[in-house]
Amino acid sequence: MGTRNYNLNKSGISGVIVTVLLVGLAVVMVAIVWGVVINLVSTTTETTTSCFGNFNKVELNRQYTCYNLADDKLQFSVSIGDINVSKVIVIVSGGGSTKNIELNRETTAPSDVTAYNNGEDTKVPEKNSGKTYIFDLGGASMPGKPDSIKISPVISGNQCETSDTIVDIEYC
């Protein structure tokens, strides 16, 4: 038997089709990256806008914030301005320890925090109002005069930066 020569048509993909496929692949990749980036930017923007412009709207009232040496209790007053907050985080530091107190709209504060006027609840103050609280430092295993007290609002589920701090707490 003799050798046979097969004349095969060995043509490849044309240059036009390759170019169209590469452009299509590039467009798909750009769309995927754009989707991820726009999602990240919108989430960050939402968090930033909820806390933006709230300077001096959630404060500690220095006139009613003091330490009672006889009872080992900290009296602090929270003032809410023209803003809706879902809760505030009060951070008391002293003696090498820190205690976070969460004041919100739904539940009362921890048992070592009471309202200054026992008839009031210990929920966060409403918009354009204020409330004074008593924090039992001995009950919180934090005896002695605190070094500082800070407050951070939570707006639309986002905890904002510290909005006010008192470093030199007066005696009552």
N, C-alpha and C positions, 0 to 999 in steps of 0.2 A: 504494500500500500504506500502510496505516495503521501507526501506532506501536503496538507491543504492550507491554503492561505485564507484566513478569514479576514475580510475587510470590515472591521467594526467601525462604526461611526462614533468616535470618541470626542464628541463635543461636550464642553462643560457648561456651567450656568453662565448666562451672558452677563456682561459687566453692568448692564442696566438693572437687572434683577438683583444683583448683589448690592448695588447702591441703594435701591428702594428698601431692601431688607435691613440694611445698616441704618438708614434714616429712620425707619419704623422702630427699630430697637432703641435708638437714641431717644425718640419721642416718648416711648413707653418708660424708659429709665428716668427721664426728666419728670414725667407725670408722677411716678412713684416718689421720687425725692421731694417734689413740690408738695405732695399730700402729707408727707411726714413733717416737713418744715412748717407748713401752715397750721397743722395741728399743735405743734409745740408752741408756736408764736401766739396762737389764740388762747391757749391755756395760760401762758405767762401773762398775757395782756389782761385776762380776766382777773387774775390774782392781784396784779398791780393796780388796776382801776378800782377795785373794791376798797383798797387801803389808801388810795391817792386823795389828797386834799382833806385829811382828817386831823391835821396839826391843831393842837389846842382844843380838840373836841371831846377828848376823853382824858380827864385829869384827876390827879390826887389833890384834894383841897387841903392845902398846908395849914389853914386856920384850924381845922378840926382833926388833924393828924398829929398824934403825940403818943408817948410811951408813959404808962402808969407804973411807976416803980413798985408801989405798995402791992398792987395786984398782979404784977408781971403780965400786963396785958397791953396790946398795941391797939390804939384807936385810930382808924383810918377812914377817910371820907372820899367817896368816888363821885365825880361830877361828869355827867354825860351831856354834851352839847346837842346841837342840831344834827343828829346822826342816829341811825338805827344800828344798834349793835346786838348781836345774838348772845354774846357773853364777853366777860373781861377776865383776864388772867392777872391776878395780883401776886407778885413775887416778893417775899420777905426774906432778907438775908441777914444773918448775924451769927456770931459764935461759931463760925466755920460750917454752918449748915444753911440750907435754903428750903423754904416751904412755898409751894405754889397753891394758891387759893383760886378756885374757879367759881365765879359768880355768873349764873346764867338765868334765863327766863323760865325754864321748866321746873327745875328742882331747887331746893334750898341749899345753902352753903354747907360745908363740912361742920361737924358738931362742935369744933373748937372756934367757930365763928358765929357770932350772934349779932342781931341788930342793936344799935345804940339805944333805940326806943324799943323795948321788948314787944310792943304791939305790932311792929313792922315785921315783914318777912325778910329773908336774907337773899332775895333774888336781886339781880342786877337792876340798877335804876332805869327808869323809862327815859325816853328822849327828852331833852331839856329839863333834866332834874338831877338830883343827887341823893345820896344815902350815906349814912355813917355806920360803921361796923366796929365790933370789938373782937379782936383776935387773941385768944388765950394762949400765950407763948409757952407757959408751963405745960399745958395740955398737949401742945404740939411738940413737946420735947425740944424746945428751943428757948431755954431760959436766958434772961438778960435782955438788955436794950439792943434792938436790931441795928445793924449798920446801914441798911437801906431798904426802901420799898419802891417797887416799880409796878407799872400797870401797862398791859398790852390788850388792845381791843381785838375781838374776833368779829369780822364783818363778812356776811355772806359765806360763812364757813371757812374763811381765810384768816389765820392769825397774823395780825399786822405787827410791825416793829413796836418796840417800847415807846409809848406816847408820853409818859411822864415818869420822873424819878425824884424821890426825896432821899438825900444822902444824910443830912444832919437832922435827925428826928428829935424834936423838942420833948422835954418832960411835961406831963400834964400837971 
